[in-house]
Amino acid sequence: MARMIDLTGEKIGKLSVIKYCGKNERGDNLWKVKCECGNERIMTSSNLSHAKSCGCLHPKEDLTGMKFGRWTVAKRVESKIINGRKNHRRYLCICECGTEKILPAYSLKHGLSKSCGCLRKDNLTTHNMSNTRLFEIWSEIKYRCKNNTHETYKTYEKKGIKMCQEWESDFMNFYRWAVENGYVDDLTIDRIDNNKGYYPENCRWVTNKVQMNNQDRSVRILYKNEWLPISKVAELEKKPYMTIYSRTRRGRYPKRRLYETENENRIV
């Protein structure tokens, strides 16, 4: 077994090693250190090998006083020490309903926690619409924009497609917009610009056919010197969609994919 090197008295960056503090549960050597700024910490040998300070060289944003969803950040609290090192920054937060809870900074900044649970409870119980089609559509949009296990998440993340805060935070805002903008049960929600997210100015209610023509994967085929969607050619030919689709696969119609950019539609 390699002999332990005594670091007591050593100066590493802005850190001075005060004393040896034993081992943690993984067997790592622990050292008490003091930074030039006055902070004292317990660090492992491996952490000391690349540390230059207690963290004061790279001060982190203080979230005190900020509002995230229904949470208001009251104050910062002591971080937990796990395996000899402090865990994520934590804050005491107060919900609009009065509930207090200690939360890590990343949960607040990344929208992982927006209330003590009362927000979801309100959405599910006050409108009595949790079994409606509109609520299912709203939930699905949130899921595909926020959940990294959804098949569309990577595509949405790459394009920066999100649900606007107004809709995400309250189903009733989405419901009112839908009713006022022509929603009926046989229509589906469609983004006018596929490179932008879900918000009132970029969404509409359309038939499945219109939505398919607007999607990035919509294929254009050459029909009488025009590049048209398969569904449009099927309509002009008075043939079933799958008939024109099958003919396209067999090579009867030249095809290309349409990619939308911010300034133009170009076929490549």
C-alpha positions in Angstrom: 0.0 0.0 0.0 1.3 3.4 -1.0 2.4 5.6 1.9 0.2 8.6 2.6 1.9 12.0 1.8 1.3 14.4 4.7 0.0 17.7 3.2 -0.2 19.5 6.6 1.3 23.0 6.2 1.3 22.8 2.4 0.1 25.9 0.4 -2.0 25.0 -2.7 -3.2 28.0 -4.6 -5.1 30.1 -2.1 -5.6 27.1 0.2 -3.5 26.3 3.3 -3.7 22.7 4.6 -4.4 22.8 8.4 -4.6 19.2 9.4 -5.4 15.6 8.4 -9.0 14.6 9.2 -9.1 10.9 8.5 -10.9 9.1 5.6 -14.3 9.2 4.2 -16.5 6.2 3.6 -14.8 5.6 0.2 -11.4 5.6 1.8 -10.3 9.0 0.5 -7.9 11.0 2.7 -9.6 14.2 4.1 -7.9 17.5 4.9 -9.0 20.6 6.6 -8.0 23.6 4.6 -8.3 27.4 5.0 -8.6 29.8 2.1 -7.1 33.2 2.0 -10.6 34.6 2.0 -11.2 33.0 5.4 -13.4 30.1 4.5 -12.5 26.7 5.9 -13.4 23.4 4.1 -12.8 19.7 4.3 -11.4 18.4 1.0 -10.1 15.1 -0.3 -6.5 14.7 -1.7 -7.9 14.4 -5.2 -9.8 17.6 -4.9 -6.8 19.4 -3.6 -4.7 18.3 -6.5 -6.6 20.6 -8.8 -8.2 23.2 -6.5 -7.0 26.8 -6.3 -9.5 28.2 -3.8 -12.6 27.4 -1.8 -14.6 28.7 -4.8 -14.1 32.4 -4.1 -12.2 32.8 -7.3 -15.4 32.0 -9.2 -18.2 33.5 -7.1 -21.7 32.1 -7.8 -24.9 34.0 -8.3 -26.9 34.6 -5.1 -30.6 33.8 -5.7 -31.8 35.4 -2.5 -34.9 37.5 -3.2 -35.6 36.0 -6.7 -38.8 34.4 -7.7 -39.1 31.1 -9.5 -42.7 30.0 -10.3 -44.5 30.2 -7.0 -41.2 30.1 -5.0 -39.6 33.2 -3.5 -36.0 32.6 -2.3 -35.7 33.7 1.3 -32.1 33.0 2.0 -29.1 30.7 1.4 -28.6 27.9 3.8 -25.6 25.7 4.6 -24.8 23.1 2.0 -24.7 19.4 2.9 -21.3 17.8 3.1 -21.2 14.5 1.2 -18.1 12.5 0.8 -16.0 15.3 2.2 -17.2 18.0 -0.1 -20.2 20.4 -0.1 -23.1 19.5 -2.2 -25.1 21.9 -4.4 -26.0 25.4 -3.2 -29.2 25.3 -1.2 -31.8 28.0 -0.4 -34.8 28.3 1.9 -37.8 29.1 -0.3 -41.3 30.1 0.5 -44.2 29.1 -1.7 -47.1 31.4 -2.4 -49.3 29.1 -0.3 -47.0 29.6 2.7 -45.1 26.3 2.6 -41.3 26.5 3.3 -38.8 24.2 1.7 -35.0 24.0 1.2 -34.2 23.5 -2.5 -30.9 23.2 -4.5 -30.1 26.1 -6.8 -30.2 24.0 -9.9 -33.9 22.9 -9.2 -34.9 26.6 -9.2 -32.8 27.8 -12.1 -33.8 24.9 -14.4 -37.5 25.0 -13.6 -37.5 21.6 -12.0 -39.4 22.9 -9.0 -42.0 25.7 -9.4 -44.1 25.1 -6.2 -44.5 22.9 -3.2 -47.0 20.9 -5.2 -49.9 23.2 -4.9 -49.5 24.4 -8.5 -50.0 20.9 -9.9 -52.8 20.3 -7.4 -54.6 23.6 -8.5 -54.2 22.7 -12.2 -55.7 19.3 -11.7 -58.5 20.1 -9.3 -59.7 23.7 -9.9 -60.7 23.4 -13.6 -62.0 19.8 -13.5 -60.6 19.2 -17.0 -57.9 16.7 -16.4 -59.7 14.1 -18.5 -60.4 16.4 -21.5 -58.6 16.3 -24.9 -57.3 19.9 -24.4 -55.6 19.0 -21.1 -54.0 15.9 -22.8 -52.6 18.2 -25.6 -51.3 20.7 -23.0 -49.7 17.9 -21.0 -48.1 16.3 -24.1 -46.6 19.6 -25.2 -45.0 20.1 -21.7 -43.7 16.5 -21.7 -42.1 16.7 -25.1 -40.5 20.1 -24.3 -39.3 19.3 -20.8 -38.7 15.5 -20.5 -35.4 14.2 -21.9 -36.9 10.7 -22.4 -39.4 11.9 -25.0 -38.4 11.0 -28.6 -38.7 14.6 -29.8 -36.8 16.2 -26.8 -33.3 16.3 -28.5 -34.8 17.8 -31.7 -36.7 20.4 -29.7 -33.7 21.2 -27.4 -31.4 21.7 -30.5 -33.9 24.2 -32.0 -34.6 25.8 -28.7 -38.3 25.0 -28.9 -40.1 25.5 -25.6 -43.6 26.2 -24.2 -44.1 29.8 -23.2 -44.2 30.5 -19.5 -47.8 31.8 -19.7 -49.0 28.4 -20.9 -46.6 26.2 -19.0 -47.4 27.6 -15.6 -51.2 27.5 -15.9 -53.4 25.2 -18.0 -56.3 27.7 -17.9 -54.2 30.2 -19.9 -53.8 27.6 -22.6 -57.4 26.7 -22.4 -58.7 30.3 -22.8 -56.3 30.8 -25.8 -57.6 27.6 -27.4 -61.3 28.4 -27.1 -60.8 31.9 -28.3 -58.8 30.8 -31.4 -61.1 28.2 -32.9 -60.4 25.0 -31.1 -62.7 22.0 -31.8 -62.1 18.4 -31.1 -61.2 17.3 -34.6 -58.4 19.9 -35.0 -54.8 19.6 -33.8 -52.3 22.2 -32.6 -49.8 23.4 -35.1 -46.7 25.6 -34.9 -46.8 28.1 -37.8 -43.0 28.4 -37.8 -41.5 25.0 -37.0 -38.3 26.6 -35.9 -40.1 28.4 -33.0 -41.8 27.3 -29.9 -45.3 27.0 -28.5 -46.7 30.4 -27.8 -50.0 32.2 -28.9 -48.5 34.1 -31.9 -46.9 30.9 -33.3 -49.7 28.4 -32.8 -53.0 27.6 -34.5 -55.7 24.9 -34.7 -55.6 23.0 -38.1 -56.6 19.7 -39.6 -54.1 16.8 -39.6 -53.5 17.3 -43.3 -52.5 20.9 -42.9 -50.2 20.0 -40.0 -48.4 17.3 -42.0 -47.8 19.8 -44.8 -46.2 22.1 -42.3 -43.8 19.6 -40.6 -40.1 19.6 -41.3 -40.3 16.0 -42.6 -43.0 16.9 -45.2 -41.8 15.6 -48.6 -42.4 17.6 -51.7 -42.8 15.8 -55.0 -42.6 17.2 -58.6 -46.1 17.4 -60.1 -46.7 19.3 -63.3 -43.5 21.4 -62.7 -44.4 22.3 -59.1 -43.0 20.9 -55.9 -46.1 20.0 -53.8 -46.8 17.9 -50.7 -48.0 14.4 -51.3 -51.4 15.2 -49.7 -51.9 18.1 -52.2 -51.1 15.8 -55.2 -53.4 13.2 -53.8 -56.1 15.8 -53.6 -55.5 17.1 -57.2 -55.4 13.5 -58.6 -58.4 12.5 -56.5 -56.5 9.5 -55.3 -55.9 8.1 -51.8 -52.8 9.5 -50.0 -51.2 6.1 -49.8 -51.6 5.6 -53.6 -49.5 8.7 -54.4 -47.1 7.8 -51.5 -46.5 4.3 -53.0 -46.0 5.8 -56.5 -43.5 8.2 -55.1 -41.6 5.3 -53.4 -41.5 3.5 -56.7 -39.9 6.5 -58.4 -42.9 7.8 -60.4 -42.6 11.2 -58.8 -39.2 12.9 -58.1 -39.1 13.9 -54.4 -37.2 16.2 -52.2 -37.4 17.3 -48.5 -38.3 20.8 -47.6 -36.2 22.4 -44.8 -37.4 25.7 -43.4 -35.1 28.5 -42.4 -35.9 31.8 -40.8 -35.7 33.8 -44.0 -36.8 31.4 -46.8 -38.1 28.0 -47.7 -35.5 26.2 -49.7 -35.4 22.7 -51.3 -32.2 20.8 -50.9 
